[in-house]
Amino acid sequence: MFNSTFNGLQKGNQPIRSSEGTGGTYFMQDSSQEFISVFKPIDEEPNAVNNPHGLAVSPDGEGLKRGTRVGEGALREVAAYILDHPKGGPRNLSSEAIGFAGVPPTVLVRCLHKGFNYSKGYEGSLKNVKIGSLQMFMKNDGSCEDMGPSRFPVEEVHKISVIDLRMANADRHAGNILFRKGEDGQTVLIPIDHGYCLPENFEDCTFDWLYWPQARQPYSLDTIEYINSLDAEQDIALLKFYGWDIPIESARTLRISTMLLKKGVERGLTPFAIGSLMCRENINKESVIEEIVHEAQDSLLPGMSEAAFLEAISEFMDSQLDKLAK
């Protein structure tokens, strides 16, 4: 993917900016002018200095979704790929093996090209180098906005739910789930756009699949086995190994969301039931997981450790889930 993208630029194939979305997204071509990857520069994110859609620069650094920061979208895109483990366990990042949920291979790169957006003009110097996420372009037949969800296989919807619940995704809508027909005629779903996952809080978590009929079906034994194998501490260490020392607040989100997912399936809860605990019913009413976090915070004495806080979260979560499972 990386070499093919570079060869395409060397051949003179221009980046093609997408007209969709709120940030700068560029389709990159290989030497034969086939789409090979998608590049998202961090300085063209919504509310960043070179945003091509005219969105104002964030006054306090907060992104469009609460609990996210402008300029961290690329890191979150790469993190979603790193943490989308195949069933056999974490992959080597140099491998393009597809994980459980099917997040396309994604890496962090530097790129210099006059075809990107520069609010102060392009000079061709090193200061114009862009840093961003480069994701493999996945051939598809459209997005889930283009067809009714009743046609999606249950397991395909469930795999999307697992990555979204784990990562507390704050931007899962039908437009950023692609679909394609496999060789066997079955529909395959492909999750993209993970720049708003692992937020610092759960305020903006949203999952379109929550309202699809498949979300009310129980997880299969294979999916439950995969969920049980997840380990938030190993995931945090893995992200650090690959260069992202994840913020304390986002690490906490990953620990809590993984805890909720694992405890939920232990009680036989469906994706709908678990997701409903993480998402708000409306913008003014806190979600159940937000209430649990606040209860745990109120129960602790000043200076208590993160481990003590997570233990309190676990106890309050058990109480809520036991009521739901009855």
C-alpha positions, 0 to 999 in steps of 0.5 A: 500500500505505502510503496504503491501510493509513493509510486503513484505520486512519483508517476504524477498522479494527483491526490483527489480530495473527497467532496464528502466529510468535514475534513481533508480526505484524499484518494491516492492512486497507484501508478496505473491510476487505480485508487490504492489508499486514503490519506487524512492529514492531521492539519486538515481535520475539522477545526484544524488550521488547514481544514479545506471546508472553512471550519473555524479553528478550535479555540480550545483544541477540542474536536467536533466530538466531545472528548476528542482533540484536534490533530489526534484523528490520525492516531485514532485511525491507526489505533483502531487498526492496531487494536482490531486483532485477528482471532489469533491475537495481535498482528505485526503492524507490518502485516496487512492481515485483516482483523476481526472487525475488518478495519482496513490496514492503516499507518501513520505517514508523512507526505509532501504534495502541492495537491493538499490544502495549504491555507497560506499557500504551498512553498514546496519546503519541508514545513509543508510536509503533512502528517496523517493516516494512510489507509488501504482503499477498500473496493466496495459497492457503497455504504450502508446508507445505500441499502436497508440494514435487514440485508446485512448478515448478523455476524457482520453487524456484530463484528462492527458492534464489537470494535465500536463498543471497545473503542467507545466510537463517537462517530459510527453512522451508516455512511462510514460502514462500507459493504461489498458482495463477497465471492460467495454472494454474502454481504461483507461490512467494512468499518472506516473513519475511526478518528473519533474513537477512544474519546476522553469521555463517553458523552458523544458515543453513537452507534447507528447499528444500535437500531438495526434488528441484528443488534437485538440478536445474541452474540455467537459463541465465536464472537463471545470467545473473541470478546473474552480474549480482549485485554485492555492493559495489553492493548494500551501497552501495544499502542505505546509500543507502536508510538502512541502514549495514549492519554490517561483519559482515553486509556481509562475509556478503553479500560471501562468500555472493554470491561462493559463489553466483557461483563455484558456478554458474560450475562448474555446481553445483546449488542443492543443492550450493551450499546444502550448503556453506552449511548445517551437517549438524548443529548441532555440525559447522561448514559448509564455508563456516564452515571456509573463513572460519576458514581465511582468518582463520588465514592472515592476519597481524594488521592485514591489510585486508578486501580481503586477507581476502576474497582469502584467502576466494576462494582457499580457496573455489576450492580447495573448489569445484574438488574438488566440481566434479570 
